[in-house]
Amino acid sequence: MGEVLFFFVLTAVFYPRWKNDDPKTFWRKVFWVAFAIRVAYVIFSYFYYCHQNGHPFDKSGDAVGYFNRSVFLAQYLREGNVRYVIDFLDSYTMGFSDKGYLIWLTLLHALYGPNLLMDRFLKALMSAYMCIAIYKLGSRTCGERTGRLAAVMCVFMPTLIQITGLHIKETEMIFLAILALERMDYLIRSKKYTLWNILFPILLVALTFGFRTVIGMCLIFAFLVFIVLSSGKLVNKKAKVITLSATVAVALVFLFTSIGSEMKIMAMLNFSGSDYLSRQYESQGLEYHELAQSKYLFPGWFVLPLAPMVDQAPKHNKMLNGSIYVKNFLAFFAMLAIVTAFRQRKWREFSLVGAFEMSYIGIVMSSFTANSERYHEPAIPLLLLLAAYAMTHLRHKDLRLFYLYCGVLVVALFVWNWLKLAARGMA
C-alpha cells in the first residue's frame, strides 16, 4: 500500500507544480528529484540486504555471479591481460547477449575497484536521465503535457526505483532502449542527418544486443515501422528509401555476426516455448497448471503479471507486489491510449513507440517469461508514456470503462491468488 500511495500521491502533487515550468527548469527538477530518490533507495537497500541476508544482494544468483566475475576479470584487465578476459567471456558466457553486462561491470571495477555502491549510484544516474529521455520522446510524439506527465510518473514509479538497488542488468537495459528510441525519433523529426545523429542510435542498438537480444530486434523493427508509416511531411519518399535501405543494411550486418545467430535462435525457438511454465507446474504436481500457457495469458499482455499476495517468495519479490499493482492499474490507460490514437487519427505519431512496445510485449507473452515481472520491466517506461497520453486526453465517457476495469482487476487479483492457493491444496 505504501508503494501504491507513494506513486499516486507524489505524482498528483508534483505534476501540477512542474507542468508549467520552462523546459530547462523542468528537466532539472525531474532529474535531481529522480536521482535523489534513487540514491536514497540504493543506500537503504544496501544496508537492508546486508541486515537481512548477510550480504548486499537481494539473493544469491545472477547478481552475485555478475559481481564476483567482474571483480575477478577486472584484476586481469588492470594487469593488461586482455586476452584472458576475452577467452573467459567466450568460455563462460552464453552468447553475445550474456556478455554486455559483465563487460560493463568489468570496465567499471577496473576503473575504480570493486565498489558495489558506486555501481548502483551509476544505475541511479542512468535511471534519472531516462526520465528526461522519456520526456523528450513523449513531448515530440504526443505533446508537451503528455511528455511531462510521463516523465513525472517515471520519477516516482516504484519498479524503476527498486531495480536500481539490485545488481542485475535491467536498469542499464531500460536506459539504452529508451535512449535509442529517443535518438531515433530525434533523427527523423529533426531531419538533422549528421554523422553523429546517425551513428549514435546504431551504437545504442548494438549495445542492447549485449544485454537482451529481443530488445535489439524490437528496436530495429520499431524503426522500420516508424519509417514506413511516417507521413510524407515527416519523411518523403526519397528519404524513406534511403533510410529503409540503411536500416536493412545495418540489420544485415548484425545478422552476419554472433548477434545474428542469436536472433535466428530466438526466432526459431520463440523464446524457448510458450508452455514452459505449464510443464514446470505440472512436474510439481500443481493443479490448474494448464492455465499457465501463453495462449491463456496472452489477452492480458499489457496487464500481466498480476500482483501476487500469497507467494512464499524472497523478501525482495514481496517488496515488488505494490509496484506490480501500480502497473496493473495503469495498464488500462496504456490500452486506452491505443484506442485514443486511432480515434484522433494520430496513430502514425505513435508508430515508433507502439511498434517497440507491442512487439516486445508480444514476444515476452509468447514465451516462458509471460508472467515474469523482470522480463516485463523494459516495457514499463513506454507503458507510462502511453498511460500519460490517455490521461491527458481522457473523455468523460471513458471513465465508465475505467470503473469497470477497476472492478474486473480486483476480481482478477483475488481469483489469481486463490488459484495459487488452490493449486497447492491450501484454498
Secondary structure as GFF3:
##gff-version 3
##sequence-region A 1 427
A	DSSP	alpha_helix	2	18	.	.	.	ID=ss1
A	DSSP	alpha_helix	23	53	.	.	.	ID=ss2
A	DSSP	alpha_helix	62	78	.	.	.	ID=ss3
A	DSSP	alpha_helix	82	92	.	.	.	ID=ss4
A	DSSP	three_ten_helix	96	98	.	.	.	ID=ss5
A	DSSP	alpha_helix	100	112	.	.	.	ID=ss6
A	DSSP	alpha_helix	116	142	.	.	.	ID=ss7
A	DSSP	alpha_helix	144	156	.	.	.	ID=ss8
A	DSSP	alpha_helix	158	162	.	.	.	ID=ss9
A	DSSP	three_ten_helix	163	165	.	.	.	ID=ss10
A	DSSP	alpha_helix	170	190	.	.	.	ID=ss11
A	DSSP	alpha_helix	195	209	.	.	.	ID=ss12
A	DSSP	alpha_helix	213	229	.	.	.	ID=ss13
A	DSSP	alpha_helix	237	255	.	.	.	ID=ss14
A	DSSP	alpha_helix	258	269	.	.	.	ID=ss15
A	DSSP	alpha_helix	276	283	.	.	.	ID=ss16
A	DSSP	three_ten_helix	289	292	.	.	.	ID=ss17
A	DSSP	alpha_helix	294	297	.	.	.	ID=ss18
A	DSSP	three_ten_helix	298	300	.	.	.	ID=ss19
A	DSSP	alpha_helix	315	319	.	.	.	ID=ss20
A	DSSP	alpha_helix	321	343	.	.	.	ID=ss21
A	DSSP	alpha_helix	351	365	.	.	.	ID=ss22
A	DSSP	alpha_helix	373	376	.	.	.	ID=ss23
A	DSSP	three_ten_helix	377	379	.	.	.	ID=ss24
A	DSSP	alpha_helix	380	392	.	.	.	ID=ss25
A	DSSP	alpha_helix	398	423	.	.	.	ID=ss26
###
